Structure formats: structure tokens, C-alpha cells
Amino acid sequence: MLPEMNHNAAWSPDGTEVWTSQMIDQGTILVLNPSDLSVKATIPVGKQPEEVSFSHDGLKAFVANGGDNTLSVIDVATKTVTNTIAVGADPVGAWPGSDNRMYVTNEMDKSITAIDAVTLRVIRTYALHYTPGMVATPPVNDSTLWIANED
């Protein structure tokens, strides 16, 4: 049993760990041993972290911090936060695109923030007329975004 409420859990890119958020004001990511759920690492992130996801190359983890409208970037090897990026209101998840971008779903703003997964710079914010859920791109980049409509 985890000490606090979590939003999701994700396998590490190498399949040896499970990463999950702890949705508290001073949020954390727990890195768990999947065989017995013992805590291998605790990583402090922003307020009320929700989804944790990984870049396509597996080198970075991205955590949407809904309580402070930021995205924490974690170096997977060292398990340390290397960057914090301001995004829209109430980010819930960051989804890897085939175009080497991460797409952050901002529920309160009803927007998507596109971030370059290498430079970690905000590329663009897409205004929507609905609450975004998960984002996907085709396996071959053709500039198409598929966005689930939570409304």
C-alpha cells in the first residue's frame, strides 16, 4: 500500500522499476521495485503531481504537477529533477509524440502545451474548446495530433 494517493503508475523504460506519483502538496515520485513494491527512490517534484511518463528515448521522465501548473523533468539515470517548465493550468499528463515532443494536457485551460523533449523549450500552446485527455501522434510524424475529448 502506498502512503498517499497516486494518479498513475508507469514502467520504467528498461522494465525494471515502477514509477508512481504521490498527489500531495509537496509532491513526490516513488520509484518502486516491482517484485515487492519496496521504495527504491523518492524524488521531490511540484505540487499535486498526476501522471508520470517517459520520453521515447527513455532518458527523461515527465511529471505533470497540477497544483502549481508545471512539468518536472527527471533524469531517469540519476533520478533527479533537472528542469521545471511552466505550462497551462492544471496539467494532468505529458504524452510523448513521434515528433520528439511531449504534449502536456492542461485541463483547466483546455489546452495542450507542446515541449521539445531535447531542448525542453515550450514550442507552442494549442487552445482547445474542450478538456483534453490523452494525446497521441501517428508512428510516423505527419504533424497530426490525436487528442481525447474528456467532455
C-alpha positions as CSV (number, residue, x, y, z in Angstrom):
1,M,0.0,0.0,0.0
2,L,1.3,3.4,-0.9
3,P,1.5,6.2,1.7
4,E,-0.5,8.7,-0.4
5,M,-3.0,8.8,-3.3
6,N,-1.4,8.2,-6.7
7,H,-2.7,9.1,-10.1
8,N,-0.9,6.6,-12.3
9,A,2.0,4.2,-12.4
10,A,4.3,3.6,-15.3
11,W,7.0,1.0,-16.0
12,S,10.5,2.5,-16.4
13,P,11.8,2.3,-20.0
14,D,14.1,-0.7,-19.1
15,G,11.2,-2.5,-17.4
16,T,13.0,-2.9,-14.0
17,E,11.1,-0.3,-12.0
18,V,7.6,1.1,-11.5
19,W,7.3,4.9,-11.1
20,T,4.2,6.5,-9.5
21,S,3.1,9.9,-8.2
22,Q,2.1,10.8,-4.7
23,M,-0.6,13.5,-5.0
24,I,0.3,15.7,-2.1
25,D,1.1,19.4,-1.8
26,Q,4.8,18.8,-1.8
27,G,4.6,16.0,-4.3
28,T,6.9,13.1,-4.9
29,I,7.5,10.4,-7.3
30,L,8.2,7.0,-5.9
31,V,10.4,4.5,-7.8
32,L,9.3,1.0,-6.8
33,N,10.8,-2.4,-7.0
34,P,8.0,-4.3,-8.9
35,S,8.6,-7.6,-7.1
36,D,7.8,-6.4,-3.6
37,L,6.8,-2.7,-4.1
38,S,9.6,-1.5,-1.9
39,V,10.7,2.1,-2.5
40,K,14.0,2.4,-4.3
41,A,13.9,6.2,-4.6
42,T,11.8,9.2,-3.6
43,I,12.0,12.2,-6.0
44,P,10.6,15.5,-4.9
45,V,8.6,17.3,-7.6
46,G,5.9,20.0,-7.8
47,K,2.5,20.3,-6.1
48,Q,-0.1,17.6,-6.7
49,P,1.7,15.5,-9.3
50,E,-0.5,13.4,-11.5
51,E,0.8,11.4,-14.5
52,V,4.4,10.3,-14.9
53,S,5.5,9.4,-18.4
54,F,8.8,8.9,-20.2
55,S,10.4,10.3,-23.4
56,H,10.7,8.0,-26.3
57,D,14.4,7.6,-25.8
58,G,13.8,6.6,-22.1
59,L,16.3,9.2,-20.7
60,K,13.8,11.6,-19.2
61,A,10.6,11.2,-17.1
62,F,8.0,13.9,-17.2
63,V,5.6,14.7,-14.3
64,A,2.6,16.9,-14.6
65,N,2.2,19.0,-11.4
66,G,-1.4,20.0,-11.3
67,G,-1.1,22.1,-8.1
68,D,1.5,24.5,-9.5
69,N,1.0,24.4,-13.3
70,T,4.4,23.0,-14.0
71,L,6.1,20.0,-15.6
72,S,9.0,18.4,-13.7
73,V,11.7,16.8,-15.9
74,I,13.6,14.0,-14.2
75,D,16.9,12.4,-15.4
76,V,16.0,8.7,-15.3
77,A,19.6,7.5,-14.6
78,T,20.2,9.8,-11.7
79,K,16.6,10.2,-10.5
80,T,16.9,13.9,-10.0
81,V,14.8,16.8,-11.3
82,T,16.8,18.6,-14.0
83,N,14.2,21.2,-15.1
84,T,10.8,22.6,-14.2
85,I,8.7,24.0,-17.0
86,A,5.7,26.4,-16.7
87,V,2.7,25.0,-18.6
88,G,-1.0,25.7,-18.6
89,A,-3.5,25.5,-15.7
90,D,-4.0,22.0,-14.1
91,P,-1.7,19.9,-16.2
92,V,-2.5,16.2,-15.9
93,G,-0.2,14.3,-18.3
94,A,2.7,14.6,-20.7
95,W,2.5,12.3,-23.7
96,P,5.4,11.5,-26.0
97,G,4.9,12.3,-29.7
98,S,6.7,10.7,-32.7
99,D,8.0,14.2,-33.4
100,N,10.3,14.2,-30.4
101,R,7.9,16.5,-28.4
102,M,6.0,16.0,-25.2
103,Y,2.4,17.1,-25.3
104,V,1.1,18.3,-21.9
105,T,-2.7,18.2,-21.3
106,N,-3.8,21.3,-19.4
107,E,-7.4,20.6,-18.2
108,M,-8.4,24.0,-16.7
109,D,-7.0,25.9,-19.6
110,K,-8.5,23.5,-22.1
111,S,-5.1,23.5,-23.9
112,I,-2.1,21.4,-25.0
113,T,1.4,22.6,-24.4
114,A,4.0,21.2,-26.8
115,I,7.5,20.9,-25.4
116,D,10.7,19.9,-27.3
117,A,11.9,16.7,-25.5
118,V,15.5,17.5,-26.1
119,T,15.8,21.3,-25.5
120,L,12.9,21.3,-23.0
121,R,11.6,24.5,-24.5
122,V,7.9,25.3,-25.0
123,I,7.2,25.1,-28.7
124,R,3.5,26.1,-28.7
125,T,0.3,26.1,-26.8
126,Y,-2.8,24.8,-28.6
127,A,-6.1,26.3,-27.4
128,L,-8.9,23.9,-27.4
129,H,-12.7,24.2,-26.9
130,Y,-12.8,21.0,-24.7
131,T,-11.0,19.3,-21.8
132,P,-8.1,17.3,-23.3
133,G,-7.3,13.8,-22.2
134,M,-4.5,11.7,-23.6
135,V,-2.6,12.9,-26.7
136,A,-1.2,10.6,-29.4
137,T,0.7,11.1,-32.7
138,P,1.0,8.6,-35.6
139,P,4.1,6.4,-35.6
140,V,5.5,8.4,-38.5
141,N,5.3,12.1,-37.8
142,D,2.8,13.7,-40.2
143,S,2.0,16.8,-37.9
144,T,-1.2,15.2,-36.8
145,L,-2.3,15.2,-33.1
146,W,-5.0,12.9,-31.8
147,I,-6.5,14.3,-28.6
148,A,-9.1,12.5,-26.4
149,N,-12.0,14.8,-25.6
150,E,-12.9,14.4,-21.9
151,D,-16.1,16.5,-22.3
